[in-house]
Amino acid sequence: MRGNLIAALDIGTTKTCAVIGDLSPDLQRRPALKVLGVGQSRTSGMRREVVTHIEETTESVRKAIKEAELMAGVTVDRVYTGIAGEHIQASPSVGVVAVGGEEVVAQDVSRVHEVARAVALPPDRELLHAIPQEYKVDHQGGIKDPLGMAGTRLEAEVYLVTSASASTTNIRKAVSRAGYRIQELVLEPLASSRAVLTEDEKEVGVAMVEIGGGSTDLAVFYEGKIRHVAILPFGGLTVTNDLVKGLSVPFAEAQKAKEQHGAAFAQMVDPQETVELPGPGPGQRRHVARELVAHIVEQRLDEMFGLVQEELEGADLLDKLGAGIVLTGGTTALPGTVELAQQVFAAPVRVGSPGEGLTGLADSLAFPRFATVAGLALYGADRFRETGEGASTLTSGLVTKIVAWLKEFF
């Protein structure tokens, strides 16, 4: 038998990623997760993080997890799965209860959480997370753990995250049809933050900006608590579409030009350098200045960062970011992204890549584009440490082959 297998699944707009890790039972405190396998597939059937075609999404999920299982030499039966999209909503909620005895016990904390979560939701909404923010005992605030404190009144502030029921149902259907079950749906900005932010950054104030294919996720932390979440409807595909129009090339050529020759800061590009692109006729080629490609990319990213800044200003959080901005997601691989962000936000900016808390094949995930799936795996490891639940414990070898065969035909 393996130890405790944690599997994570990120169904993005452009790619689907899966990670399988082994959580040894003897690791102390915040456990390290040994990465055993990583799988990727091109996503079909998703648009802006929302399922638009069940069967195509199912096939993307199946391919990514099978690749991870093959690399790891094991099979899994459940996955921690990310969810995002413009349908996500978040807001704080407060619960108050009377303390049953002379001091606060676990039952009191459970009751106050239940009261704070008891918010009437429309039939088309579903509660994803109720994240404890802070507690007050007899009006004394700033308490992170009230257990054992003397008092008669316990108050809890939680951060409620909800999603559209239809979106969660479709994700569950796609994963189920691929032969797996969802252990927990996890908000993607929350997962990515787990992978790329430090506790010190969350304490002094930090904004994580993850630029994915179809959307940009924003998560803001201050005084160790999550303060704001937003899913903005633009991402790397927005930049690619601008290149399609600006360079008059097909989408695939625009994507290639962005990845091979793109830059987010036009000043960094040699004005004499040229890029070869398809010409107007079949088999024809033409040369354009690389500076033009960079200029198109810079204009769109500058606008996107400006909209993120407006979101931060609207939430009154821009002046609370002592640790500045942490960029992650695949688009941040473009040269000059940090320099452009520093110019827009006038704050410290760094690129966040997964790494801390991961061992084994961790190098395979040490890129910003894997922030979400790595964070989902670490989230699963944290949950197992807290509850002892959520892990797959399937054997390798013969049983692996039998289970894989059954999934193939059923």
N, C-alpha and C positions, 0 to 999 in steps of 0.2 A: 504494500500500500504506500502511496505517497503520503505526505503530511496533510496539509489542508490546502486544496487548490482554490484559488480565487481567479475568476474569469471576468473580464471587462469587455464591453462592446460600445464603440462609438460609431453611430450611423450618421455620417456627415452628408452634406449636399454633394460633395465630389468624390469622397472616398469613405469606405467603411473599414475600421480598424478593430482588431481583437487582440487581447493580451491574456495569457495564462501565466499565473505566478504560483509559487509554492510558499506557503506561510508555515515555517517550522514552529512547532508548539512550544519550543523552549526559548524563544526570543523574548526579551524583556521590554517593557514599556511600549514605546511606539515601535512596532516591529518593522524590520526590513522585509521586503517582499522579493523573493528570488524569481526573476523573470525566466520562465522556461520556454515560452513560445510567443511569437508575434505574427499576426496575419493581416493582410490587406487585400482589398478588392475595390474595383471601381464601383461607385454607388450609382444605381439606376433606381428611379422611382421615388426620389426625394427632391423637394424644392423648398429652399429656405428652411431646412431642418424639419419639414413636415412631409409625411408619407403621401405620395400622390399615385403610387401604383404598388399594391400589396405584393404581387408575385415577383416583380423586379427587385423590390427591397428585400424580400425573402431570400432570393438567390444571392444578393450581395452579402447578406448576413451569413448564409451558409458557407460561401466561399471563404470569407475572412476567418470564421471560427475554425473551419476545417484546416486551413493553412496553419493556424496557431496550434491546433491539436497535433498536427503532423510534426511540427517542429518540436513540440514539447514531449511527444510520445505518450500522451494521455488523452482522455476524453473528459469533457465536463457536461454537466446537465443543467447548469443555471449560470446566468451572467448578470452582472451589474451593468445596466444600460443607461446611457446618457439621453437626456431630452432637452431640447431648446426650442426656439421659435418665437415669433411675435405674440403668440397666444399666452405666453408666460406672464403671470402677474405676481407681484410681491408687495406685502404691506405688514407693518408691525401690529401686534395684538397684545393686550394685557389681560392677565387673569389674577384674581385675588381670592384667597381662602383663609379661613381661620385655622391656626395651628392647633392640632388635636391635643397635644400634651404640653410639657414645659419647654421642649425644644423641638426644632424642625427635624422630622424623620423622612425617610424615603417615600412613605405613603403620602405625606403632605406635598412633596415635590411632584409626585405623580398626579395628584389631584389638581394642583395649580396649573400644570401643563394641560390637563384635560379641559379645564375651564378656559384657558387661553386659546385652545384649539377649537372650542365650541362656537365657531362663527358660521352663520347661515350662508351656505354657498348655493348659487343657482344650480339647477339640475345638470347644466352642461359644463360645470367646473369640477375639478378634482384636486384634493389637497396632496401636494407632493412632499413638502417638508414643513416642519414646525421647529425652527432652530432657536434654542434658548439664547437670549441676548444677555440679560442680567436679572438679578433678583433684588427685592427689597424686603427687609424684615423690620416690621414696625417703622416703616417709612425711611429706614436707613438704606440708601442705594449703593450702587457700585459693587454688589456682592456677586461673585462668580459661582460660589458653591455654598448654599445656605445650610447644608446638613450639619446638625449639631448646635446650631445657633439658637439662643434663647429668644423667645418672642411670642406674640399672640396673633400676628397678622403676616401672612406671606404673600408677596406679590411677584409675579413673573412677567417679563416682557419677552415675547417670542416673535420671530420673523416668519410669517406664513408665506409659502410659495405655492401657487396654484397653477393648474394647466387646464387646457380644454380637454374634456373627457374623450372627445372623438380622436384627438391626436394621440393620447396615451393608449386608447384601445387599438388603434391601427398599428402602433409600434409593437404592442404585445402580440397582436395577430401575426405580424411579420416574423417575429422571433420564434413564436410558437410553431409556425408552419415550417421553420427551418430546423425544428427538432430540439429546441431548447426552451427553457422558461426563464422569465425575468425574476431575479431575486429582488431587485429594487430598481425603480426608476430614479435617477439622480440628475438634478439640475446641472447642466454642463459647465456653466461658469463656476459653480461651487466645486465641481471636480477638478477643473483646470487650476483653480486657486490652490487646491490642496497640493498639486504637483509643482507649482512654480513660485509660490510665495512663502516667505519665512514668517515665523511667529513675530519677530521683531518688526517686520514691515507692517503686518496687520495691526500691531499695537500703535505705531506712530502715524499710520494712515497711508494707504496705498490703493491705487486703482489698477486692476488687471484688465487689459484690453486684448481680447483674443479675436484676431481677424481670421475667420474661417472662410470657406468657399462661398457660402450663401448668406452669411450673417456675421455680425460683429457682436461678441458678448462682452458685457461690462459688469464687473463686480468690484464694489468699493468696500474696504475694511477700514475701521478706525476704532482705536481703543480695544482691539482684539475682537470686535464684533462686526458682522456683515451689516452694512448700512444701506446699500442700494444695489439693485440688480436691474439690468436692462438688456434686451436683445434688439439690436438695431438692424434694419433690413438691407444691409449692404455688406459686401465682402470681396474676396479675391476675384470672384466671377464678374463683379461690377467693373473692376479694373480691366479684365480681359475683354469685356464687351466694348469698353472705350477704345481699346486697341484695334478691335475688329473694325470699328467705324473710322478711327483716325488713320489707320494704315491701309484700309480697304483690302483686308485679307480674310480668309476663312477663320472660324473660331479656333480650330486646332493649330493653325499657324500663329495666331495671336497668342495663344497659350504658350507655344514654344518660344516665341519672341520674348514674352514676359519672363519666362523662367531662365532663358539663356542670356538675354541681353538687357533685361529690365533693370531699372534703378529708381529709387524713390527720391533721389536728390540729384537733379540734373547737373548741378555744379561739379559733381564728382566724375562726370563723363567727359572723355576727350572729344572736343568738337570735331576733330578730324576723323573719328572712328565711324565706320559704316556697318550696316547690317544687311545681309542678303535676304530678300523676301520674294514670294511668288510674284510674277509679272501678270499683266492683263490677259495674256494668251496662254494656252496650254504649253507647258514646258518652259515658259519664259521666266527669267529671274530679273530682279531689279535691286538696286542698292539704295538704302535710305540712311540718313544720319542716325546713329544710335542716340544722339541727343534728343531727337524727336520722340523716340520710344520712351526715354526717361522723362521727357516733359509731359507726355500724356499720363504716365503712371504717377508722377509727382502731383499733377493737378487733381487727380481723383483722390489720392491718399490724403492730400492736404484738406480737401473738402470733407472726407470721412473723419479725419482727426478733429476738424472743426465741429462736426456734429456731435462727436463724443464729448468735446469740451462744453458744448451747449448743454448736453445732458448732465454733466457734472455741475455746471453752474446752476441749472434748474433745480437740482437736488441740494444746492448750497453746500457742496462738498469739496469744491476746487481748492479752497484754502486750508483744508484739513489733510492734505496729502504730503505729509512730511517725508515719506519715502518715495514720492513721485509716482511714476507710471511704469508698469511692467507690461511689455508687449509680448504676446505669444501667438501661436497659430501659424499656418503655413506661409501666409503672405509676408510675415516679418522676415523671411529669409532674403527678401530683396535688399540689395546693398543700399545704404543710405536711409533706411526706414527709421533708425534710431535718431539720426541727425535731423530728419524732417520733424519727427515727433517732438524732439527737444525744442525746435524752433516754434512749433505750434503751441505746446503746453507751457513753455518757459519753466520747465521743471526737470528734475533728474529722470532719465529714462534708461531702462535696460531691457534686454531680451531675456525672457524666462524660458528655460528648457528643463524638462524632467531630469531627475538624477538622484536627489536626496531620498533616502528610504528605499532605494531599489538596488538589487545586486543581480548576479547571474548575467543574463543577456541585457543588462541595463543600457549598454552602449547603443543597442538597436533603437532605444526610445529617447535618446539624448538629443532630440530635435524639437523645436517649438510646435511642429505640426502634430506631435504625439502628446501634447499637454493634456488633452481631455481624456484619452484612453488610459494614460498613465495615472491620472488623477482618479479615475473610476476604480482602477485596481487598488490604489492606496486607500481609497474610501472603503472599499470592500474589506481590506485588511483591518482598517480601524474598526469597522462594524463587527468583524469576527472577534477582535480583541475585547470589545465591549460586551457582546452578547453571546459569543460562542456559536453563532449561527451564520449561515450564508455561504459556507464553503462546500465545494464539491469534493468528495473523497472516493474517487474511482481509481481502480488499479490500472497499472500500465500493462503492456504486453498483450496477452491473449484476450483479456477482457476488453481492452481498448479496441482491438480489431473487431470483436463481436458487436460492441456497441456502435462502432462506426458503420458496420455493415447494416445493422438494423435501421440506423438513421437514414442510410442511403435509400432503402427500399420502403420505409414507412414515413 
